[in-house]
Amino acid sequence: MDEGQAKEWMKAALVRAEKALQRSEVPVGCLFIYNQNVIAIGSNEVNETKNATRHAEMTCIDTVLAWCTKEEKKYEDVFAEVSFCCL
């Protein structure tokens, strides 16, 4: 991954975090990348859903699992580089 692409992905995560803040959520955004493509993007949905497990990472994992099924990929083949929030 080159630095320019990493910055673009970080900007996308920050935009998602800003949208979460506008919905009165903790401002966290998350992306999952596979073969240089965004396959999932999420943000905190804890307050909106009244479900303490709906952190950005978890909403993305749900999307990744659905993507893996659709694309016939093993979820074990999808790796993530993340900075987790304190759940």
C-alpha positions as CSV (number, residue, x, y, z in Angstrom):
1,M,0.0,0.0,0.0
2,D,1.4,3.4,-0.9
3,E,1.2,6.4,1.3
4,G,-1.1,8.3,-1.0
5,Q,-3.7,5.5,-1.0
6,A,-3.4,5.1,2.8
7,K,-4.2,8.8,3.2
8,E,-7.2,8.5,1.0
9,W,-8.5,5.6,3.0
10,M,-7.9,7.5,6.2
11,K,-9.8,10.4,4.8
12,A,-12.7,8.1,4.0
13,A,-12.7,6.7,7.6
14,L,-12.6,10.2,9.0
15,V,-15.6,11.2,6.8
16,R,-17.5,8.2,8.2
17,A,-16.5,9.2,11.7
18,E,-17.8,12.8,11.1
19,K,-21.1,11.3,10.0
20,A,-21.2,9.2,13.2
21,L,-20.7,12.4,15.2
22,Q,-23.5,14.1,13.4
23,R,-25.8,11.2,14.5
24,S,-24.6,11.7,18.1
25,E,-22.3,8.7,18.0
26,V,-18.7,8.4,19.1
27,P,-16.8,9.6,16.0
28,V,-15.1,6.4,14.8
29,G,-15.0,5.3,11.2
30,C,-13.6,2.0,9.9
31,L,-12.7,0.5,6.5
32,F,-11.8,-3.0,5.5
33,I,-9.5,-3.2,2.4
34,Y,-9.1,-6.3,0.3
35,N,-6.8,-6.3,-2.8
36,Q,-6.6,-2.5,-2.7
37,N,-10.4,-2.2,-2.7
38,V,-12.7,-1.0,0.1
39,I,-15.0,-3.9,0.8
40,A,-16.6,-2.5,4.0
41,I,-17.0,0.8,5.6
42,G,-18.7,1.4,9.0
43,S,-19.1,3.7,11.9
44,N,-20.4,3.5,15.4
45,E,-24.1,2.7,15.7
46,V,-24.3,2.2,19.5
47,N,-26.7,5.0,20.3
48,E,-28.7,4.6,17.2
49,T,-29.4,0.9,17.7
50,K,-29.2,0.9,21.5
51,N,-26.8,-2.0,21.2
52,A,-23.4,-1.6,22.9
53,T,-21.7,-4.1,20.4
54,R,-22.4,-1.9,17.3
55,H,-18.9,-0.3,17.2
56,A,-17.5,0.7,13.8
57,E,-15.3,-2.4,13.7
58,M,-18.2,-4.7,14.4
59,T,-20.4,-3.2,11.8
60,C,-17.6,-3.6,9.2
61,I,-17.1,-7.2,10.2
62,D,-20.8,-7.9,9.5
63,T,-20.3,-6.3,6.0
64,V,-17.1,-8.2,5.4
65,L,-18.8,-11.5,6.2
66,A,-21.6,-10.8,3.8
67,W,-19.1,-9.7,1.1
68,C,-17.1,-13.0,1.6
69,T,-20.3,-15.0,1.1
70,K,-21.2,-13.0,-2.0
71,E,-17.7,-13.2,-3.5
72,E,-17.2,-16.8,-2.4
73,K,-14.1,-15.9,-0.3
74,K,-13.1,-17.4,3.0
75,Y,-13.2,-14.9,5.8
76,E,-9.9,-16.2,7.0
77,D,-8.4,-14.8,3.8
78,V,-9.5,-11.2,4.6
79,F,-6.9,-9.5,6.8
80,A,-7.2,-6.1,8.6
81,E,-4.8,-3.6,9.9
82,V,-6.7,-1.7,12.5
83,S,-6.3,0.6,15.5
84,F,-9.1,-0.6,17.7
85,C,-11.0,1.7,20.0
86,C,-11.4,0.8,23.6
87,L,-14.5,-1.4,23.6
